[in-house]
């Protein structure tokens, strides 16, 4: 599925840039290839888990420290808008 998404994105960019024609577009309702997304269940943090993530000591692991901070910033921006 992921590969088909990339191919579809590239194909759409080609059409937008007028490098390719829409006539032979392999995706969509009238053609053969349909991308089916699997059913998924989305879960989120509760406040206790978020607090644990904020307070974990990662000072000796700089990569994890920065990854954690990026996740927290993204979460705050998503929640607070």
Residue pairs with C-beta under 8 A, 6 or more apart in sequence:
1 35
1 36
1 37
1 38
4 33
4 35
5 35
8 27
8 35
11 20
11 25
11 26
11 27
14 20
15 21
15 22
15 25
25 31
26 32
26 33
27 33
27 34
27 35
45 53
45 75
50 75
53 68
53 71
53 72
54 72
56 68
58 64
58 65
58 68
59 65
